[in-house]
């Protein structure tokens, strides 16, 4: 049985922190390897994935560092997808979340906050207080996440 987009959205926004990462893991397990071409950037493909399906497979220490050294507090990152076909330095933009329910991307060099939550992103306000030089890059990442949300809606429609 398929998970509806509405169910995904509600739990992504409101489920408790302790259960949140378990829920994300279940969602990824259910939709693993589902992929879709994204509208922006042209040629990019989003694939629902675990860490083992990224270029960071077996690099647990590096991934562990994302949650320890990039943020002012320690978190447990949960990979939920990967975008290929972008201009990222290492060929994949890894998408993840953690207990704080923020959406992050890792481009091989930097960890970026994509949205404060799916709720913030869904309403089009993921990038606030950006400096101009980063705004263009982050706008492209924002378009990427919108395409990801559209992809989830298509999965839900196909399963209905």
Secondary structure as UniProt FT lines:
FT   HELIX           5..14
FT   HELIX           17..31
FT   TURN            32..33
FT   STRAND          35..37
FT   TURN            39..43
FT   STRAND          45..48
FT   HELIX           51..53
FT   TURN            55..58
FT   HELIX           60..69
FT   STRAND          78..84
FT   TURN            89..90
FT   STRAND          92..97
FT   TURN            99..100
FT   STRAND          103..106
FT   STRAND          111..115
FT   HELIX           118..122
FT   TURN            123..124
FT   HELIX           132..159
//
